[in-house]
Amino acid sequence: MTSSPHPPTPRSRHRHLDRRLFLKGAGASVALPFLSAMTSARAADQDGPLPRFVAICGGLGFHAPFLFPEQPGADYALTPYLEKLAAHRDRFTLFSGLSHPEQNGNNGHASSLTWLTSARRPGLAGFKNTVSLDQMMAEHLGGATRFPFLCLANDGGSLSWTPNGINIPSEQSPSKLFKQLFVEGTESEVRNQLRELRRGRSILDTVRGDAKRLDGTLGPRDKHKLDEYFTAIRDLERRIGQSEEWTTRPKPKVAYEEPRDVADRLDVVAKQRLMYDMMVLALQTDSTRVITLSLGGMNAVPSNIPGVKTDWHNLSHHGKDEEKIDELRLIEQAELVEFNRFLDQLVALEERGRTLLDHTAVLFGSNLGNASSHDWHNLPILVAGGGYRHGRYVAHDAKDNTPLSNLFVSLGQRMGLEIGAFGSSTAAGVRGLDPA
């Protein structure tokens, strides 16, 4: 699998703008927002590796006794699930004893809403989600890539949330994703797309003018809501500007036959495999540097996994029934085989003298530690690649869990975020995740 990435923006087209520029006037200094002139110039001038981030969540968990070794450290004995990842043992770190606090929600799977945000009490009265880690990264990177982020799913779910707590719809079709990434539109289609983008800008101008006229007549609470509205408008304007710029640039070429979506909706293994392929292509061509994937689950029997005859959701609530656990093991091992193949592909690709996995921090795990009882403590969390020192199983306190958001701080900083905290974090890092 080879590709030629999109050509870098000629330096003559962009003036290099420093992120720390300020607008000064009336005795005040206001920091400039991120502009494509900043991010594009930074990407063109950057000589070092281009960091990427991938987050993958299995909503029905992973059976802990088959995943976690008995002893922590570097010399742990491989478990049935880790055997499927044995080839990459030195390229990942496995964590236990991590979780977000107060994830008791309006149903047993509500913690899936907050896996990348850490907001408390998901789905209960008064709940409003917060920004997800991937969206903070995408906002920071701005227009450095054609797609600031990809939000993907095999089940209709989504791991990504805006700063206003709005869930971002996911793309579930690998064939549609491939076309967005690599298939050039006709001249007429490109003109129509630009026309629609400019029409959107015109509509936003009108809406903003109407909203400003309202501003003087509102009370404090409504003014706050209006400010959130203005923030959303500014975000849309920025995205439209970035889309206009990328619409006229040629898309990268890849040696991969245009895919067809998996016809059998119950073939979870084939669906995961194809989506992983699209993710590798997107990262390899630098079409995006931030990806989330919801692996999903179903109230049906997965097809093409020999020995599985019971619906997946039912198996996840095994109640320690050995026959159900044996079937569940077959499904989850099949998932880990596909994840291992994804890591294989990233390792096989070289970029600037290192593997693509070295440049990509991959967060893999679940929002449930024990899916059978909907327990959101002791989450299965694995971090691969990203230039960290790996090869260990790190066990945090199983009763007094370490905030998972502590790990998020480190992952965010690696992507350039100037943060010392995220969500429910209590420290700017987590024991066991160290630079190489």
GURORO-257429 format. One line per 4 residues: their letters; for each residue x, y, z of C-alpha. Coordinates in steps of 0.02 Angstrom, whole numbers, plus 50000, padded with zeros to 5 digits. Example, Ala and Ser with C-alpha at 12.3 -4.5 7.8 and 13.67 -1.06 7.14 Angstrom:
# GURORO-257429
AS	50615/49775/50390; 50684/49947/50357
***
This chain:
# GURORO-257429
MTSS	50000/50000/50000; 50083/50161/49941; 50028/50339/49921; 50087/50512/49878
PHPP	50031/50639/50008; 49955/50805/49957; 50085/50935/49906; 50136/51056/50043
TPRS	50070/51232/50035; 50198/51343/49947; 50271/51463/50072; 50238/51607/49953
RHRH	50051/51582/49975; 50050/51605/50164; 50129/51727/50279; 50194/51636/50433
LDRR	50091/51696/50581; 50147/51664/50758; 50016/51590/50875; 50067/51716/51009
LFLK	50018/51868/50906; 49899/51987/50993; 49779/52120/50934; 49813/52277/51035
GAGA	49701/52424/51059; 49603/52525/51186; 49727/52471/51319; 49689/52286/51298
SVAL	49773/52138/51215; 49671/51998/51138; 49750/51836/51080; 49716/51793/50900
PFLS	49616/51635/50865; 49699/51496/50766; 49704/51540/50581; 49745/51426/50435
AMTS	49894/51538/50396; 49967/51486/50563; 49934/51300/50550; 49975/51279/50366
ARAA	50139/51372/50383; 50181/51273/50539; 50148/51109/50450; 50249/51160/50298
DQDG	50398/51217/50403; 50397/51072/50526; 50548/50960/50508; 50507/50839/50648
PLPR	50376/50701/50654; 50193/50743/50632; 50104/50678/50788; 49938/50588/50766
FVAI	49807/50526/50889; 49683/50382/50872; 49552/50332/51002; 49460/50165/50987
CGGL	49323/50113/51107; 49234/49946/51122; 49065/49985/51200; 49034/49809/51265
GFHA	49200/49798/51356; 49334/49664/51359; 49326/49520/51483; 49455/49571/51614
PFLF	49516/49395/51666; 49566/49362/51485; 49653/49530/51468; 49745/49582/51626
PEQP	49900/49482/51680; 49916/49425/51860; 50076/49523/51889; 50120/49700/51832
GADY	50285/49749/51756; 50381/49707/51598; 50391/49519/51626; 50205/49483/51633
ALTP	50140/49318/51566; 50033/49338/51409; 49846/49318/51437; 49727/49245/51306
YLEK	49690/49419/51237; 49868/49486/51246; 49926/49333/51149; 49838/49410/50999
LAAH	49948/49565/51018; 50110/49474/51061; 50201/49537/50906; 50182/49715/50972
RDRF	50218/49681/51155; 50358/49809/51157; 50250/49938/51069; 50108/49956/51194
TLFS	50073/49984/51378; 49922/49905/51463; 49840/49994/51610; 49716/49938/51743
GLSH	49646/50038/51887; 49594/50189/51782; 49421/50265/51767; 49323/50427/51762
PEQN	49234/50471/51926; 49045/50473/51947; 48998/50380/51788; 48834/50314/51860
GNNG	48711/50372/51728; 48534/50353/51666; 48572/50177/51600; 48709/50047/51610
HASS	48793/50104/51449; 48785/50292/51480; 48971/50298/51517; 48999/50280/51329
LTWL	48946/50462/51316; 49092/50521/51420; 49237/50405/51379; 49334/50548/51296
TSAR	49261/50691/51401; 49254/50628/51583; 49094/50728/51618; 49004/50663/51772
RPGL	48835/50578/51791; 48803/50548/51605; 48624/50560/51548; 48551/50607/51717
AGFK	48447/50764/51749; 48547/50921/51716; 48685/50829/51624; 48778/50923/51490
NTVS	48929/50844/51410; 49096/50932/51393; 49222/50938/51252; 49305/50775/51203
LDQM	49493/50758/51198; 49498/50732/51010; 49403/50893/50978; 49526/50994/51082
MAEH	49665/50920/50975; 49572/50956/50813; 49539/51135/50866; 49724/51157/50904
LGGA	49779/51087/50736; 49651/51190/50640; 49670/51180/50452; 49836/51088/50448
TRFP	49752/50939/50362; 49605/50918/50244; 49502/50846/50386; 49533/50917/50561
FLCL	49467/50752/50628; 49376/50594/50578; 49234/50531/50689; 49201/50350/50639
ANDG	49091/50209/50701; 49035/50034/50659; 48871/50051/50755; 48807/50229/50738
GSLS	48887/50287/50899; 49007/50432/50917; 49147/50468/51039; 49165/50653/50992
WTPN	49085/50803/51076; 49096/50989/51040; 49141/51120/51173; 48954/51152/51189
GINI	48921/50970/51231; 48845/50922/51063; 48878/50748/50997; 48962/50747/50826
PSEQ	48883/50625/50702; 48994/50482/50650; 49035/50413/50478; 48992/50229/50467
SPSK	49020/50197/50283; 49200/50156/50232; 49155/50181/50049; 49089/50357/50081
LFKQ	49242/50395/50186; 49358/50336/50048; 49272/50450/49922; 49287/50599/50040
LFVE	49471/50563/50066; 49533/50513/49894; 49406/50527/49752; 49417/50691/49655
GTES	49255/50778/49613; 49222/50841/49437; 49250/51025/49399; 49064/51051/49410
EVRN	49054/50964/49580; 49199/51068/49648; 49115/51229/49588; 48951/51176/49669
QLRE	49040/51136/49831; 49124/51306/49835; 48958/51389/49794; 48874/51301/49940
LRRG	49016/51347/50058; 49002/51531/50009; 48814/51522/50026; 48839/51455/50202
RSIL	48954/51601/50241; 48822/51723/50178; 48688/51642/50287; 48802/51653/50439
DTVR	48830/51838/50406; 48642/51868/50404; 48612/51765/50561; 48752/51852/50654
GDAK	48681/52023/50608; 48509/51976/50674; 48585/51906/50834; 48684/52065/50866
RLDG	48524/52168/50857; 48450/52056/50992; 48600/52074/51107; 48550/52242/51182
TLGP	48379/52181/51235; 48429/52023/51331; 48460/51986/51514; 48622/51909/51582
RDKH	48567/51728/51563; 48511/51751/51383; 48668/51849/51345; 48769/51698/51401
KLDE	48669/51585/51284; 48693/51710/51144; 48880/51710/51175; 48882/51521/51154
YFTA	48786/51547/50992; 48915/51672/50929; 49052/51549/50973; 48967/51416/50867
IRDL	48951/51539/50722; 49135/51584/50731; 49180/51399/50732; 49073/51369/50577
ERRI	49150/51518/50489; 49324/51451/50524; 49279/51279/50461; 49201/51350/50303
GQSE	49359/51448/50268; 49466/51294/50291; 49350/51191/50181; 49359/51321/50042
EWTT	49548/51313/50044; 49555/51123/50037; 49416/51105/49907; 49530/51171/49770
RPKP	49680/51064/49816; 49706/50893/49734; 49671/50743/49844; 49810/50615/49877
KVAY	49822/50460/49769; 49826/50289/49851; 49855/50114/49784; 49696/50045/49860
EEPR	49543/49988/49762; 49389/50090/49801; 49301/49987/49935; 49124/49926/49950
DVAD	49039/49927/50119; 49019/49758/50203; 48848/49695/50148; 48820/49586/50301
RLDV	48782/49706/50444; 48816/49565/50568; 48993/49535/50506; 49077/49642/50639
VAKQ	49251/49574/50602; 49246/49623/50417; 49173/49793/50460; 49310/49830/50585
RLMY	49445/49771/50464; 49385/49884/50323; 49369/50036/50436; 49544/50007/50504
DMMV	49607/50007/50324; 49528/50177/50293; 49606/50244/50453; 49779/50187/50399
LALQ	49758/50272/50230; 49699/50433/50311; 49847/50438/50430; 49973/50386/50298
TDST	49922/50525/50179; 49911/50654/50320; 49730/50683/50274; 49696/50698/50460
RVIT	49793/50679/50622; 49648/50645/50740; 49531/50494/50727; 49401/50417/50842
LSLG	49319/50248/50812; 49174/50170/50905; 49190/49982/50880; 49010/49955/50932
GMNA	48912/49803/50984; 48742/49729/50944; 48589/49638/51007; 48619/49503/50877
VPSN	48732/49356/50840; 48889/49411/50748; 48913/49316/50587; 49070/49228/50524
IPGV	49140/49193/50698; 49137/49003/50717; 49067/48944/50882; 48963/49100/50919
KTDW	48776/49066/50925; 48715/49194/51054; 48686/49379/51031; 48835/49487/51080
HNLS	48748/49599/51206; 48678/49448/51296; 48851/49371/51302; 48924/49530/51378
HHGK	48799/49504/51522; 48865/49330/51552; 48836/49326/51740; 48991/49214/51753
DEEK	48907/49081/51645; 49057/48986/51575; 48972/48940/51411; 48930/49122/51377
IDEL	49106/49177/51426; 49178/49051/51302; 49074/49126/51162; 49115/49304/51216
RLIE	49298/49260/51211; 49283/49211/51027; 49210/49381/50982; 49334/49483/51082
QAEL	49483/49385/51021; 49424/49417/50842; 49418/49603/50882; 49595/49599/50950
VEFN	49656/49507/50795; 49592/49652/50690; 49669/49780/50807; 49834/49686/50794
RFLD	49821/49695/50604; 49794/49884/50619; 49954/49898/50721; 50044/49788/50593
QLVA	49998/49912/50456; 50057/50063/50554; 50223/49978/50594; 50249/49932/50411
LEER	50239/50114/50354; 50391/50225/50371; 50388/50413/50394; 50542/50519/50422
GRTL	50648/50373/50476; 50524/50295/50598; 50365/50194/50588; 50195/50276/50573
LDHT	50150/50194/50739; 50295/50287/50822; 50211/50449/50766; 50035/50393/50814
AVLF	49973/50376/50994; 49836/50244/50991; 49716/50237/51138; 49619/50073/51140
GSNL	49495/50016/51272; 49319/50028/51337; 49205/50133/51446; 49157/49976/51544
GNAS	49272/49879/51658; 49145/49741/51688; 49011/49745/51554; 48914/49604/51639
SHDW	48871/49720/51784; 48890/49886/51689; 49035/49928/51805; 49134/50079/51743
HNLP	49282/50055/51860; 49449/49971/51816; 49435/50008/51632; 49537/49909/51505
ILVA	49654/50042/51434; 49796/50012/51312; 49911/50143/51236; 50015/50094/51085
GGGY	50147/50191/50989; 50163/50378/51005; 50348/50378/51049; 50320/50316/51227
RHGR	50422/50186/51321; 50316/50029/51313; 50319/49844/51354; 50238/49849/51526
YVAH	50076/49810/51616; 50044/49952/51739; 49918/49912/51877; 49845/50061/51969
DAKD	49741/50042/52127; 49591/49932/52087; 49485/50007/52227; 49539/50189/52223
NTPL	49557/50212/52036; 49671/50342/51958; 49575/50466/51848; 49586/50415/51666
SNLF	49593/50601/51625; 49769/50606/51697; 49819/50503/51547; 49723/50621/51433
VSLG	49830/50767/51490; 49987/50680/51429; 49906/50630/51265; 49846/50808/51238
QRMG	50015/50884/51276; 50096/50766/51152; 49982/50840/51017; 50036/51016/51064
LEIG	49897/51066/51184; 49961/51185/51317; 49860/51107/51458; 49898/51052/51635
AFGS	49727/50976/51667; 49582/50897/51575; 49409/50856/51640; 49420/50764/51805
STAA	49610/50748/51805; 49707/50765/51967; 49881/50764/51890; 49965/50811/51726
GVRG	50009/50632/51683; 49987/50453/51737; 50109/50328/51812; 50172/50211/51677
LDPA	50165/50324/51523; 50340/50388/51496; 50429/50459/51343; 50550/50341/51258
***
